Amino acid sequence: MGQQSPKRKLDVPEADSPKKKKRRLSDSPPPQLPLEIVSMIITAATDSTPKCALDLLVPDWNICNGNNDKLQRDMLDSRRVVTYTRGIDGGVGTLSSAAGSADHSHIFLPMQTLDTDLMSVNEAFLDENIRSFFQEGTQVFQLTANYPPPDVAEASFLKWWRDSFPLRGERSRLILPFDDEVDGTPKREMSSGGPCLFKLLRHIVVNSPLALMDVNARSMVGPGTGISEKNLKALDDAIDLDRAAHLWLSWSQMPMLKSVLLDLRIYSHDLNTERECISKYDIVRRAEEMGRWLQLDLLVIAGLQSYSFQASNEVYTAGQIEEVDEIDDEPNWIKVFMPAVRPGGKLVLVDSLT
């Protein structure tokens, strides 16, 4: 018998071996799903529990706290929530007022989360997660004390102190547009180079912690920083201007907003009486700008009728509140802000009486 040739191995390329094939499949890009399906997946995966609007806007007032001890109840009894619902088809709206939280009906706002696992799948999932987060969820921005400007101790600071914006916070300046920005600060865009994030916003909250009332130029620069009295005064003036920075949001660039919550407690605070940080004229003027561009489902404003500015809305009917210009020598804030609310929408004033 002749020599038997060895059995020939199957010509299977190494790259197609089961082990290699499994690895190759795991490295391959996921299938490209229709954007509608991607959107449904993202929405289902990132929906979070809605939160009460008042808890997001003035958390340090503890209006939504469930604590039932006497001190907590006494604190809540000093809070006032006035709700005006605009009439439909030209009809008269409705007006209600509640003290504390006993009769308070929660106003829930939608919340979204960023899912890092889904965002890492591919660019479509990344963009859709970001879009959903900013468009469908409520974005909470907070005024906060920044680091002092790098040239705050130099003479050059005196030329542009108005534009230092010391309380706006980095996140607010990166995302939100302001009408008083003169330097054309670039705003954050979608990762794929799409629209600016502020064009996606539907629900925004801007709160101003009461602790900010204690911030001044000296506390911001620190006790050991050498700085002239002129520069300190200029920084103090810049801080005062920025205490109501959220009034200068560029409403014309965000006409798709549905919910706006503004913490304007600085207006009725003693600090405003002493330093004239913001005037009623400024608020009325910016409310008119809101009315030109917005038709909101919900507008909540804190602090316009607090402390010494508390007003007696209870003596007015809804029809009267839509017509009268002043209440207790102060602007009728419901009439002032009413044009920014769509028919059927709600305007809520949240205040503390003590």
Secondary structure as GFF3:
##gff-version 3
##sequence-region A 1 354
A	DSSP	three_ten_helix	14	16	.	.	.	ID=ss1
A	DSSP	alpha_helix	18	27	.	.	.	ID=ss2
A	DSSP	alpha_helix	35	46	.	.	.	ID=ss3
A	DSSP	beta_strand	47	52	.	.	.	ID=ss4
A	DSSP	alpha_helix	53	57	.	.	.	ID=ss5
A	DSSP	three_ten_helix	59	61	.	.	.	ID=ss6
A	DSSP	alpha_helix	70	77	.	.	.	ID=ss7
A	DSSP	beta_strand	79	85	.	.	.	ID=ss8
A	DSSP	beta_strand	94	99	.	.	.	ID=ss9
A	DSSP	beta_strand	108	112	.	.	.	ID=ss10
A	DSSP	alpha_helix	116	119	.	.	.	ID=ss11
A	DSSP	alpha_helix	123	136	.	.	.	ID=ss12
A	DSSP	beta_strand	138	142	.	.	.	ID=ss13
A	DSSP	alpha_helix	157	160	.	.	.	ID=ss14
A	DSSP	three_ten_helix	161	163	.	.	.	ID=ss15
A	DSSP	alpha_helix	170	175	.	.	.	ID=ss16
A	DSSP	three_ten_helix	197	200	.	.	.	ID=ss17
A	DSSP	beta_strand	203	207	.	.	.	ID=ss18
A	DSSP	three_ten_helix	210	214	.	.	.	ID=ss19
A	DSSP	alpha_helix	217	221	.	.	.	ID=ss20
A	DSSP	alpha_helix	229	242	.	.	.	ID=ss21
A	DSSP	three_ten_helix	245	248	.	.	.	ID=ss22
A	DSSP	three_ten_helix	251	253	.	.	.	ID=ss23
A	DSSP	beta_strand	259	263	.	.	.	ID=ss24
A	DSSP	alpha_helix	270	275	.	.	.	ID=ss25
A	DSSP	alpha_helix	280	293	.	.	.	ID=ss26
A	DSSP	beta_strand	296	302	.	.	.	ID=ss27
A	DSSP	three_ten_helix	307	309	.	.	.	ID=ss28
A	DSSP	three_ten_helix	313	315	.	.	.	ID=ss29
A	DSSP	alpha_helix	318	321	.	.	.	ID=ss30
A	DSSP	beta_strand	326	327	.	.	.	ID=ss31
A	DSSP	beta_strand	330	331	.	.	.	ID=ss32
A	DSSP	alpha_helix	333	337	.	.	.	ID=ss33
A	DSSP	three_ten_helix	338	340	.	.	.	ID=ss34
A	DSSP	beta_strand	341	352	.	.	.	ID=ss35
###
